[in-house]
């Protein structure tokens, strides 16, 4: 079973939001998920365990770095592929 998640990361109170988004995309690319970058969000698709662990890891990493952000996650129905 594969899970699809649509992620929207919005850096707050920063002069360099594009850099923070780019760093996040590079971080996501290091994981075993398919990545589809769109204008306002990024979709990831992979094994359910991997997707949920990645979401938690993104959140924890940003929180530990003391960054202020909004992180929207939308989950789609699982697929069989």
PADOPA-503170 format. One record per residue: x, y, z of N, C-alpha, C in turn; residue number from 1. Coordinates in pm, whole numbers, plus 50000, padded with zeros to 5 digits. Example, Ala and Ser with C-alpha at 12.3 -4.5 7.8 and 13.67 -1.06 7.14 Angstrom:
BEGIN
+--------+---------+-------+---------+----------+-------+--------+---------+-------+-----+
! n.east ! n.north !  n.up ! ca.east ! ca.north ! ca.up ! c.east ! c.north !  c.up ! num !
+--------+---------+-------+---------+----------+-------+--------+---------+-------+-----+
!  51319 !   49431 ! 50780 !   51230 !    49550 ! 50780 !  51320 !   49670 ! 50780 !   1 !
!  51285 !   49775 ! 50708 !   51367 !    49894 ! 50714 !  51290 !   50003 ! 50787 !   2 !
+--------+---------+-------+---------+----------+-------+--------+---------+-------+-----+
This chain:
BEGIN
+--------+---------+-------+---------+----------+-------+--------+---------+-------+-----+
! n.east ! n.north !  n.up ! ca.east ! ca.north ! ca.up ! c.east ! c.north !  c.up ! num !
+--------+---------+-------+---------+----------+-------+--------+---------+-------+-----+
!  50085 !   49882 ! 50000 !   50000 !    50000 ! 50000 !  50089 !   50124 ! 50000 !   1 !
!  50051 !   50223 ! 49920 !   50123 !    50350 ! 49912 !  50035 !   50461 ! 49965 !   2 !
!  50096 !   50557 ! 50031 !   50026 !    50673 ! 50083 !  50073 !   50796 ! 50007 !   3 !
!  49979 !   50884 ! 49977 !   50011 !    51010 ! 49912 !  49980 !   51122 ! 50010 !   4 !
!  50077 !   51211 ! 50029 !   50057 !    51326 ! 50116 !  50094 !   51453 ! 50040 !   5 !
!  50011 !   51552 ! 50054 !   50040 !    51683 ! 49996 !  50088 !   51773 ! 50109 !   6 !
!  50210 !   51825 ! 50095 !   50273 !    51905 ! 50199 !  50284 !   52050 ! 50155 !   7 !
!  50246 !   52140 ! 50244 !   50265 !    52282 ! 50220 !  50340 !   52338 ! 50341 !   8 !
!  50460 !   52386 ! 50315 !   50545 !    52441 ! 50421 !  50556 !   52591 ! 50398 !   9 !
!  50518 !   52669 ! 50499 !   50520 !    52814 ! 50489 !  50610 !   52869 ! 50599 !  10 !
!  50730 !   52914 ! 50565 !   50819 !    52975 ! 50665 !  50761 !   53110 ! 50708 !  11 !
!  50767 !   53138 ! 50836 !   50717 !    53265 ! 50890 !  50833 !   53347 ! 50946 !  12 !
!  50819 !   53476 ! 50941 !   50915 !    53568 ! 51002 !  51058 !   53544 ! 50954 !  13 !
!  51076 !   53537 ! 50823 !   51208 !    53516 ! 50769 !  51228 !   53604 ! 50646 !  14 !
!  51352 !   53642 ! 50622 !   51386 !    53719 ! 50503 !  51419 !   53629 ! 50385 !  15 !
!  51432 !   53498 ! 50410 !   51473 !    53404 ! 50307 !  51382 !   53281 ! 50300 !  16 !
!  51254 !   53299 ! 50272 !   51164 !    53184 ! 50271 !  51197 !   53083 ! 50162 !  17 !
!  51242 !   53131 ! 50046 !   51273 !    53038 ! 49936 !  51386 !   52943 ! 49975 !  18 !
!  51483 !   52992 ! 50047 !   51595 !    52908 ! 50091 !  51546 !   52799 ! 50186 !  19 !
!  51456 !   52834 ! 50278 !   51404 !    52735 ! 50371 !  51322 !   52629 ! 50300 !  20 !
!  51243 !   52671 ! 50201 !   51164 !    52574 ! 50123 !  51258 !   52484 ! 50044 !  21 !
!  51361 !   52541 ! 49982 !   51457 !    52461 ! 49905 !  51528 !   52360 ! 49996 !  22 !
!  51567 !   52402 ! 50116 !   51630 !    52310 ! 50211 !  51537 !   52194 ! 50244 !  23 !
!  51410 !   52225 ! 50261 !   51312 !    52120 ! 50292 !  51298 !   52023 ! 50175 !  24 !
!  51293 !   52076 ! 50053 !   51281 !    51989 ! 49936 !  51403 !   51897 ! 49922 !  25 !
!  51520 !   51949 ! 49950 !   51641 !    51867 ! 49946 !  51636 !   51758 ! 50053 !  26 !
!  51584 !   51792 ! 50170 !   51569 !    51695 ! 50278 !  51473 !   51583 ! 50238 !  27 !
!  51360 !   51620 ! 50179 !   51260 !    51522 ! 50136 !  51317 !   51430 ! 50028 !  28 !
!  51396 !   51486 ! 49938 !   51453 !    51409 ! 49827 !  51547 !   51299 ! 49875 !  29 !
!  51595 !   51307 ! 49997 !   51686 !    51206 ! 50051 !  51612 !   51081 ! 50100 !  30 !
!  51482 !   51083 ! 50095 !   51402 !    50972 ! 50146 !  51343 !   50891 ! 50031 !  31 !
!  51302 !   50771 ! 50062 !   51249 !    50680 ! 49961 !  51101 !   50708 ! 49933 !  32 !
!  51077 !   50825 ! 49873 !   50942 !    50863 ! 49833 !  50950 !   50926 ! 49694 !  33 !
!  50840 !   50918 ! 49621 !   50829 !    50991 ! 49495 !  50791 !   51134 ! 49530 !  34 !
!  50853 !   51230 ! 49465 !   50831 !    51370 ! 49497 !  50780 !   51443 ! 49372 !  35 !
!  50673 !   51520 ! 49389 !   50619 !    51603 ! 49282 !  50606 !   51744 ! 49336 !  36 !
!  50695 !   51832 ! 49291 !   50697 !    51971 ! 49340 !  50604 !   52054 ! 49253 !  37 !
!  50511 !   52122 ! 49317 !   50418 !    52212 ! 49250 !  50443 !   52354 ! 49298 !  38 !
!  50367 !   52447 ! 49244 !   50387 !    52588 ! 49277 !  50364 !   52618 ! 49425 !  39 !
!  50259 !   52563 ! 49484 !   50225 !    52595 ! 49622 !  50242 !   52480 ! 49720 !  40 !
!  50268 !   52360 ! 49669 !   50282 !    52246 ! 49759 !  50367 !   52139 ! 49693 !  41 !
!  50397 !   52038 ! 49771 !   50474 !    51924 ! 49722 !  50399 !   51798 ! 49760 !  42 !
!  50386 !   51707 ! 49666 !   50323 !    51579 ! 49695 !  50432 !   51473 ! 49708 !  43 !
!  50415 !   51387 ! 49806 !   50506 !    51274 ! 49822 !  50422 !   51146 ! 49822 !  44 !
!  50482 !   51041 ! 49767 !   50413 !    50912 ! 49760 !  50512 !   50804 ! 49796 !  45 !
!  50472 !   50716 ! 49886 !   50559 !    50607 ! 49926 !  50489 !   50514 ! 50023 !  46 !
!  50565 !   50421 ! 50075 !   50510 !    50330 ! 50174 !  50455 !   50412 ! 50291 !  47 !
!  50343 !   50368 ! 50342 !   50274 !    50444 ! 50446 !  50366 !   50476 ! 50564 !  48 !
!  50441 !   50380 ! 50609 !   50532 !    50401 ! 50723 !  50635 !   50508 ! 50692 !  49 !
!  50689 !   50506 ! 50572 !   50791 !    50602 ! 50531 !  50732 !   50743 ! 50525 !  50 !
!  50614 !   50756 ! 50467 !   50550 !    50887 ! 50454 !  50521 !   50947 ! 50591 !  51 !
!  50462 !   50868 ! 50681 !   50429 !    50920 ! 50813 !  50555 !   50952 ! 50894 !  52 !
!  50657 !   50871 ! 50882 !   50783 !    50900 ! 50950 !  50847 !   51028 ! 50897 !  53 !
!  50840 !   51047 ! 50765 !   50896 !    51168 ! 50705 !  50822 !   51292 ! 50751 !  54 !
!  50691 !   51286 ! 50758 !   50613 !    51401 ! 50807 !  50655 !   51435 ! 50950 !  55 !
!  50668 !   51334 ! 51034 !   50709 !    51358 ! 51172 !  50851 !   51415 ! 51177 !  56 !
!  50940 !   51362 ! 51095 !   51079 !    51408 ! 51093 !  51089 !   51554 ! 51047 !  57 !
!  51012 !   51590 ! 50945 !   51011 !    51729 ! 50898 !  50966 !   51820 ! 51012 !  58 !
!  50856 !   51786 ! 51074 !   50802 !    51869 ! 51182 !  50902 !   51882 ! 51297 !  59 !
!  50956 !   51770 ! 51341 !   51050 !    51773 ! 51453 !  51177 !   51852 ! 51420 !  60 !
!  51228 !   51836 ! 51299 !   51349 !    51907 ! 51259 !  51326 !   52058 ! 51259 !  61 !
!  51217 !   52101 ! 51201 !   51187 !    52244 ! 51197 !  51164 !   52300 ! 51338 !  62 !
!  51096 !   52224 ! 51421 !   51070 !    52270 ! 51557 !  51200 !   52279 ! 51637 !  63 !
!  51288 !   52181 ! 51622 !   51415 !    52183 ! 51696 !  51505 !   52297 ! 51652 !  64 !
!  51495 !   52335 ! 51526 !   51576 !    52446 ! 51475 !  51518 !   52581 ! 51517 !  65 !
!  51406 !   52580 ! 51585 !   51347 !    52703 ! 51636 !  51281 !   52788 ! 51528 !  66 !
!  51252 !   52729 ! 51416 !   51191 !    52804 ! 51306 !  51042 !   52822 ! 51334 !  67 !
!  50990 !   52934 ! 51288 !   50846 !    52959 ! 51294 !  50790 !   52924 ! 51157 !  68 !
!  50683 !   52845 ! 51155 !   50633 !    52795 ! 51028 !  50489 !   52749 ! 51039 !  69 !
!  50429 !   52731 ! 50923 !   50301 !    52660 ! 50911 !  50331 !   52539 ! 50825 !  70 !
!  50277 !   52427 ! 50863 !   50303 !    52303 ! 50791 !  50169 !   52232 ! 50773 !  71 !
!  50117 !   52240 ! 50652 !   49988 !    52179 ! 50620 !  50013 !   52043 ! 50555 !  72 !
!  49941 !   51942 ! 50601 !   49953 !    51808 ! 50546 !  49813 !   51759 ! 50509 !  73 !
!  49799 !   51718 ! 50384 !   49675 !    51656 ! 50340 !  49708 !   51515 ! 50297 !  74 !
!  49632 !   51421 ! 50346 !   49653 !    51279 ! 50310 !  49544 !   51233 ! 50216 !  75 !
!  49584 !   51165 ! 50110 !   49489 !    51109 ! 50015 !  49469 !   50962 ! 50048 !  76 !
!  49365 !   50906 ! 49994 !   49338 !    50762 ! 50015 !  49459 !   50681 ! 49970 !  77 !
!  49488 !   50572 ! 50040 !   49602 !    50487 ! 49998 !  49575 !   50423 ! 49862 !  78 !
!  49683 !   50394 ! 49793 !   49675 !    50326 ! 49664 !  49735 !   50188 ! 49676 !  79 !
!  49705 !   50103 ! 49584 !   49753 !    49964 ! 49587 !  49893 !   49946 ! 49528 !  80 !
!  49939 !   50041 ! 49447 !   50068 !    50023 ! 49379 !  50186 !   50023 ! 49469 !  81 !
+--------+---------+-------+---------+----------+-------+--------+---------+-------+-----+
